[in-house]
Amino acid sequence: MRFTELAIDDSTGLIFGTAPRPVTSGRGLTVGGGQVYPELNFTLPTMEVNARTYPEIKEIYRNTVDDVLTRAAALHVEGIVVEFETLLEMTLEPAYGIELTEVLVEACERLSARYGMKAEVRLTPNDTRDYERPPRMRNSPYLENMLRLFDEGAKAGATFLSIESTGGKELHDEALVNCDIQGVVFALGVLGVRDMRFLWDHITKIANDRGVIAGGDTACGFANTAMVLAEKQYIPRVFAAVDRAASIPRSLVAYERGARGPDKDCGYEGVFLKAIAGVPISMEGKTAACAHASPVGNVSMAACDLWSNESVQAVHLLGGPAPVVSLEQLAYDVRLLNESIRTRQSLLLRDMLVGSDIPHDPQALILAPDSVIRIARAVVAAGDHLTATLAAVGTALEIIEEAVHDQRLRMDPREEAWVTMIREQLAQIPHNEDLFVEMMQGRIDSGKVLLEEYGL
Amino acid sequence: MSLLTEISEMLQRGKAAEVKNLVQNAIDEGTDPRVILEEGLLHGMGVIGEKFKNNEVYVPEVLIAARAMNAGSEILKPHLADAGVEASGTVILGTVKGDLHDIGKNLVRMMMEGKGLEVIDLGVDVPPEKFLEAALERNADIIACSALLTTTMTEMKNVIETVAGEGQRDRFRIMVGGAPVTESFCKSVGADLYAPDASSAADAAAALCREKRAG
């Protein structure tokens, strides 16, 4: 593992607005340099995406970004990131994604010049390799167009490149609904890590060649799926918490391969990456309720450098277009954070954000700065990614058990048996990738997972 | 404890091997296969399904029970066929074209099977023609479509139009579900039923099949 010590080794240093390795864009937006900025993402209303509807789609993007940036200027937002997270059809047919990137970049340039604002575009192509089953991660017919969208999108002016990559997801989904921690660790700590190395070598090369910034990856398809299933009471919350911990070494690989941040909003593991790699991070929480429920609405804000809404449909609300409403909510959240920085009360605010969430859910508890530093320390001490994944899960379990014991965390009695079960399953996993692969081979359905696509 | 009660209880605890043996014992004792199915296996799944609906157990516990039910069903199937017992309904299930999400769909399948329905799972990214083709081939009662994306839920309308276009609309009931799907969307596309979660989908499908088969 590239990172063997923490960039932030004291929990008081893990705070919103400041990252040890800030990132500055071409227009001079510095993320992690002492201020927090909003990151706004929107998606289409309910409609088909095809050649017939494309002209309308383009108009929706054009009008929405104009409305959002105009409102941001009115609210004296000094810097903003507009995320363009493509829909499937926009990556399968990169011409759509490229042209829509151009639309967003043009608006950012024009309105930045008009209002003296620093607006940048984050381009996040969706991982189309997941579009076939079983997915061929290295030989997918969809890989070429996905990488083309990264490249042409960067050429079109996108500032940050990100993705929610899906290596290992074909195994993880099933492991999740079965609460199978061995499957989760294999999916994230072996398959996910291997795929991240493969994919991020491509993405960082594109970013370097085009002179743009490789942002980072998110385990959204993994740990956020767990979070949503836990919110629906389909799986225990403690399982979703350890699933998040298991995603840390996997998402860290982007930074080992040259990404610089800001990490992507829906990767709640970003806070660990900030502690380890020192990169600035985008986070989402209460103001992303327009996209999904979460039990970490406040604590997720504690160390953010960009504050995001995840995604909102471009529909009309009483207050105006939903993306504009969402921007306004973000802008006021960010004002509060920055005012606390200005008045030197940011640590107090951070601790209130943390304290208000952590008694209610183990997923919130492990995102608290003290927990983050403890888990991150276990990760960097591990030596390799599989051991790091096991260490992250084990340390998260310890933190949860201690908090339950000390009555700092309220846990549904139904959950308690799962802590023991997870620990027992975890203890059976060898700390050696070859042995673990051998152990798992008999359990993996070759019709669903192609191990050779991960170099195994 | 009667053998049937024991089958039900072992199933609820996910003890597949025990369920298998107990079902065999019940057959050997001459118990009517239909009774073993209804008062043993389906009863056990009904209890676990109800606990799931009431947030008393999690999905993994339901899955383990479902595996135990499958183990028992494998033993019972030939005897049910000999006795002329059919599934209480057949459902064609799939995630619509362009959509690759299947966690929700798989939960729906599990819950429907637990209600004694035969579920033909077409997987993900299923084009409208494939839903219809499978429904005709299996003489299904219900076509159930799942979608997670706001840009793919519109495919549900295409499924309905394809079925109607082939003059088969009255033959199949069409259910829709998935995170962005609502009751009003269901009505707007002309589907018959919307279910907000896997348990409700299974309840509604079982009720629809009963109603359809009754008359």
Interface residues (C-beta under 8 A of the other chain):
Chain A: T43 L44 P45 T46 M47 E48 V49 L87 L88 E89 D130 Y131 R133 D173 L176 V177 N178 C179 T225 L229 K232 Q233 Y234 I235 P236 Q313 R414
Chain B: N55 E56 V57 Y58 V59 P60 L63 G98 L100 D102 I103 N106 L107 G123 V124 D125 L149 T150 T151 M153 T154 P180 F185 D197
